[in-house]
């Protein structure tokens, strides 16, 4: 398991900035609020969490807005997830475009600040009508898995936990994701926030 320099720096009393960058699964999501709360509990006044995600956006928007949404904050750590909307058919984003844009984002972040840590994430599976407009979403998640492996970056594969719930307890899944794609706060805290806590603190708490 990765031990993040950002956490080591917080332990050492250094101020750190954390940016979350993604889709509606991050914009306004309970897991970001939970991460901020846990960091404030452990490192009062040292961690700044900025949610730069925007609902309905995808990798082209992410590239276009890096300066304003990411570089302006000089992050020490960034979480990235745009795969679920790259998979959205009306956006006509190919697998190759998803990968090249993700790699471009990473390259630009590293160029801006070589010390910035980058965490990639897959998110929950869409179902129902949201799956119909994202029929091969997991191929786009595979891009994030591949790039994380190629670049030796931390990956939180939230899909695995969410899919296990969908397969073994579909009633619970649909209760937590009632609109077919967006987890309610209870689900976000139970699954997504848990995965983030596990990476940050090497534990589930």
Residue pairs with C-beta under 8 A, 6 or more apart in sequence:
1 199
1 202
2 154
2 199
3 202
4 77
4 117
4 154
4 199
4 200
5 76
5 115
5 117
6 16
6 18
6 76
6 77
6 117
7 200
7 201
9 16
9 76
10 16
10 39
10 42
10 43
10 46
10 47
11 43
13 46
14 46
15 46
15 47
15 48
16 46
16 47
16 48
16 76
16 77
17 47
17 48
17 50
17 73
17 74
17 75
17 76
17 77
18 35
18 39
18 47
18 48
18 49
18 50
18 75
18 76
18 77
18 78
18 79
19 49
19 50
19 51
19 52
19 69
19 70
19 73
19 75
19 77
19 78
19 79
20 26
20 32
20 35
20 49
20 50
20 51
20 52
20 53
20 78
20 79
21 52
21 53
21 62
21 69
21 70
21 78
21 79
21 80
21 81
21 82
22 53
22 79
22 80
22 81
22 82
22 121
22 123
23 53
23 54
23 55
23 56
23 57
23 58
23 81
23 82
23 84
23 85
23 123
24 53
24 54
24 55
24 56
24 181
24 182
25 53
25 81
25 84
25 123
25 124
25 181
25 182
25 183
25 192
26 32
26 51
26 53
26 79
26 81
27 51
27 53
27 54
27 55
28 51
28 53
28 55
29 53
29 183
29 188
29 192
30 183
30 185
30 186
30 188
30 189
30 192
30 193
31 188
31 189
31 192
31 193
31 196
32 49
32 51
32 53
34 188
34 189
34 193
34 196
34 197
35 49
35 193
35 196
35 197
35 200
36 47
36 49
38 197
38 200
38 201
38 205
39 46
39 47
39 49
39 200
40 47
42 201
48 73
50 73
50 75
52 65
52 69
52 70
52 73
54 61
54 65
54 69
56 85
57 82
57 85
58 82
58 85
58 86
58 88
58 91
58 93
59 82
59 85
59 86
59 93
59 97
59 98
59 101
59 102
59 105
60 91
60 93
60 101
62 80
62 82
62 101
62 105
63 101
63 104
63 105
66 105
66 108
66 109
70 78
70 109
70 112
71 109
71 112
74 113
75 113
75 116
76 113
76 115
76 116
76 117
77 116
77 117
77 118
77 119
78 109
78 116
78 117
78 118
78 119
79 119
79 121
79 156
79 196
80 102
80 105
80 118
80 119
80 120
80 121
81 120
81 121
81 122
81 123
81 144
82 98
82 101
82 102
83 98
83 122
83 123
83 137
83 140
83 141
83 143
83 144
84 123
84 126
84 134
84 137
84 140
84 141
84 181
85 91
86 93
86 97
86 98
86 101
86 140
86 143
87 93
87 98
87 134
87 136
87 137
87 139
87 140
88 133
88 134
89 133
89 134
89 135
90 133
95 139
95 140
95 143
98 140
98 143
99 143
99 146
99 147
102 120
102 143
102 144
102 147
103 147
106 118
106 147
106 151
106 153
109 116
109 118
110 116
110 118
117 154
118 151
118 153
118 154
119 153
119 154
119 155
119 156
119 199
120 144
120 147
120 148
120 153
120 154
120 155
120 156
121 144
121 155
121 156
121 157
121 158
122 141
122 144
122 145
122 155
122 156
122 157
122 158
122 159
123 158
123 159
123 162
123 192
124 158
124 159
124 162
124 177
124 181
124 183
124 187
124 191
124 192
125 131
125 137
125 138
125 159
125 162
125 163
125 166
126 133
126 134
126 137
126 180
126 181
127 166
127 173
127 174
127 177
127 180
127 181
128 180
129 180
130 179
130 180
130 181
131 137
131 180
138 159
141 157
141 159
144 155
145 155
145 157
147 153
148 154
148 155
149 155
154 199
156 195
156 196
156 198
156 199
157 195
158 191
158 192
158 195
161 191
161 194
161 195
162 173
162 191
162 192
165 172
165 173
165 176
165 191
166 173
175 187
176 183
176 184
176 186
176 187
176 190
176 191
177 183
177 184
177 187
178 184
183 191
183 192
194 204
197 203
197 204
197 205
198 204
